[in-house]
Amino acid sequence: MKVDPDFLTALNLGGGFDARMCMNCGTCTALCPLGVELLPRKLFRYALLGDRDRVLGQTETIFSCLLCRMCESNCPAGVHIAENVRTLRTYINREIHALAEA
């Protein structure tokens, strides 16, 4: 695993990424209508650890999310999962745009 210490800082530029609140309980996956294989808690943990490559490797999953917020309905920590996913999408789109300009 290659750690990018600036990755979490880049995600927090908009101030909407609250993955630190995740307790890793797994409640979020119980209600997902897509049955997404990658648990939000794992994705958020990768981001917190600065594992940029692992997060970017899940781009398809990140963009598959319906943003329906069913995962948030029973979250005991009140994590804004859909907003975190939006933040990840914004970051990925910026990265793709930056690569296209280079």
C-alpha positions as CSV (number, residue, x, y, z in Angstrom):
1,M,0.0,0.0,0.0
2,K,1.3,3.4,-1.0
3,V,0.2,6.1,1.4
4,D,-0.6,9.6,0.1
5,P,-0.6,11.9,3.1
6,D,-2.2,14.7,1.0
7,F,-5.1,12.6,-0.2
8,L,-7.4,13.1,2.8
9,T,-6.5,16.8,2.8
10,A,-7.6,17.0,-0.9
11,L,-10.9,15.2,0.0
12,N,-11.5,17.7,2.8
13,L,-11.1,20.8,0.6
14,G,-14.9,21.1,0.3
15,G,-15.3,20.3,4.0
16,G,-17.9,17.6,3.4
17,F,-15.9,14.4,4.0
18,D,-16.8,13.0,7.5
19,A,-15.4,9.5,7.3
20,R,-13.7,9.8,10.7
21,M,-17.1,9.4,12.3
22,C,-17.6,5.9,10.9
23,M,-17.6,3.3,13.6
24,N,-17.1,0.4,11.1
25,C,-20.3,-1.3,12.4
26,G,-21.5,-2.4,8.9
27,T,-25.1,-1.2,9.3
28,C,-24.8,0.8,6.1
29,T,-24.6,-2.3,3.9
30,A,-27.7,-3.9,5.3
31,L,-30.0,-1.5,3.5
32,C,-28.1,-0.9,0.2
33,P,-30.5,-1.7,-2.7
34,L,-27.6,-2.5,-4.9
35,G,-25.8,-4.8,-2.6
36,V,-22.6,-3.1,-3.4
37,E,-19.7,-5.4,-2.6
38,L,-17.4,-2.7,-1.4
39,L,-18.6,-1.5,2.0
40,P,-18.6,2.2,2.6
41,R,-16.7,1.6,5.8
42,K,-13.9,0.0,3.9
43,L,-13.8,2.7,1.3
44,F,-13.8,5.4,4.0
45,R,-11.0,3.6,5.9
46,Y,-8.9,3.5,2.7
47,A,-9.4,7.3,2.4
48,L,-8.5,7.9,6.0
49,L,-5.3,5.8,5.6
50,G,-4.3,7.8,2.6
51,D,-4.6,4.8,0.2
52,R,-5.5,6.9,-2.8
53,D,-4.8,4.1,-5.3
54,R,-7.2,1.7,-3.6
55,V,-9.9,4.4,-3.5
56,L,-9.4,5.3,-7.2
57,G,-9.4,1.6,-8.0
58,Q,-13.1,1.6,-6.8
59,T,-14.2,4.3,-9.2
60,E,-16.9,2.1,-10.8
61,T,-18.4,1.2,-7.4
62,I,-18.3,4.9,-6.3
63,F,-20.2,6.0,-9.4
64,S,-22.6,3.1,-9.1
65,C,-24.0,4.3,-5.8
66,L,-27.6,5.6,-6.2
67,L,-27.1,8.3,-3.5
68,C,-30.5,7.1,-2.1
69,R,-29.3,7.6,1.5
70,M,-30.8,4.3,2.6
71,C,-27.4,3.5,4.1
72,E,-27.6,6.6,6.3
73,S,-31.1,5.9,7.7
74,N,-29.8,3.6,10.5
75,C,-26.2,4.8,10.8
76,P,-25.6,5.1,14.6
77,A,-22.8,7.6,14.1
78,G,-24.8,9.8,11.7
79,V,-22.2,9.6,9.0
80,H,-23.3,11.4,5.8
81,I,-22.4,8.5,3.5
82,A,-24.0,9.9,0.4
83,E,-22.2,13.2,0.8
84,N,-18.9,11.3,1.3
85,V,-19.6,9.5,-2.0
86,R,-20.3,12.8,-3.7
87,T,-17.0,14.2,-2.4
88,L,-15.2,11.1,-3.7
89,R,-16.9,11.6,-7.1
90,T,-15.9,15.2,-7.2
91,Y,-12.3,14.3,-6.4
92,I,-12.2,11.6,-9.1
93,N,-13.7,14.0,-11.7
94,R,-11.0,16.6,-10.8
95,E,-8.3,14.0,-11.2
96,I,-9.6,12.9,-14.6
97,H,-9.9,16.5,-15.7
98,A,-6.3,17.2,-14.5
99,L,-5.0,14.2,-16.4
100,A,-6.8,15.2,-19.6
101,E,-5.2,18.7,-19.4
102,A,-1.7,17.2,-18.9
